[in-house]
Amino acid sequence: MVEFETLRAEKINFGRNNFIEIARKKAIADNGTNEFISISRGYYLPDESERFKKSLTIPDEEEIKKFIANMIIDL
């Protein structure tokens, strides 16, 4: 069994009721832990609760984070 812990999360709203969340998370399993970055898109329900639609996880490696950030800026 794997448990997930959110270490830090930042969110920005866009459109009528959408948001993007970028979070640092930790997966905790019997055989060890692993930290990763999660980029998720979601929306708010009428009762203001959150629902996540899509998510992308990337390894917490400096080279990969820099590559993604640079590619987004350059596009």
C-alpha positions as CSV (number, residue, x, y, z in Angstrom):
1,M,0.0,0.0,0.0
2,V,1.2,3.5,-0.9
3,E,0.3,6.6,1.1
4,F,0.7,10.1,-0.5
5,E,1.6,13.2,1.5
6,T,1.5,16.7,0.1
7,L,4.5,18.6,1.3
8,R,3.7,21.9,-0.4
9,A,1.1,23.1,-3.0
10,E,0.4,26.3,-4.9
11,K,-2.7,26.9,-6.9
12,I,-3.8,29.5,-9.5
13,N,-7.4,29.9,-10.7
14,F,-8.3,30.5,-14.3
15,G,-11.5,30.7,-16.4
16,R,-14.8,30.4,-14.7
17,N,-14.1,27.7,-12.2
18,N,-10.8,26.0,-13.2
19,F,-7.4,25.8,-11.4
20,I,-3.9,24.5,-11.9
21,E,-2.1,23.1,-8.9
22,I,1.6,22.5,-8.7
23,A,2.6,20.4,-5.6
24,R,5.6,18.6,-4.1
25,K,4.4,15.2,-2.9
26,K,5.9,12.2,-1.2
27,A,4.9,8.6,-1.9
28,I,5.4,6.5,1.2
29,A,5.5,2.7,0.8
30,D,6.9,-0.3,2.8
31,N,10.0,-0.3,0.6
32,G,10.8,3.4,1.0
33,T,9.8,6.9,0.0
34,N,9.9,8.9,-3.2
35,E,9.4,12.7,-3.7
36,F,8.0,14.0,-6.9
37,I,6.4,17.1,-8.5
38,S,2.7,16.9,-9.5
39,I,1.0,19.3,-11.9
40,S,-2.8,19.0,-11.8
41,R,-5.7,20.6,-13.5
42,G,-9.0,20.7,-11.8
43,Y,-12.3,22.5,-11.4
44,Y,-14.6,23.6,-8.6
45,L,-18.0,22.0,-8.1
46,P,-21.1,24.2,-7.2
47,D,-20.5,23.5,-3.5
48,E,-16.9,24.9,-4.0
49,S,-15.2,21.5,-3.4
50,E,-12.4,20.6,-5.8
51,R,-12.2,17.9,-8.4
52,F,-9.1,17.0,-10.3
53,K,-9.3,16.2,-14.0
54,K,-5.8,15.5,-15.2
55,S,-2.4,15.2,-13.6
56,L,1.2,14.9,-14.6
57,T,4.0,13.8,-12.3
58,I,7.7,14.5,-12.9
59,P,10.7,13.2,-11.0
60,D,12.2,15.6,-8.5
61,E,15.4,16.0,-10.6
62,E,16.9,19.4,-11.2
63,E,17.7,18.7,-14.9
64,I,14.2,17.7,-15.7
65,K,12.6,20.6,-13.8
66,K,14.8,23.1,-15.6
67,F,14.1,21.5,-19.0
68,I,10.3,21.8,-18.4
69,A,10.5,25.3,-17.1
70,N,12.6,26.5,-20.0
71,M,10.5,24.8,-22.6
72,I,7.3,26.4,-21.2
73,I,9.0,29.9,-21.2
74,D,10.4,29.4,-24.7
75,L,7.1,28.2,-26.3
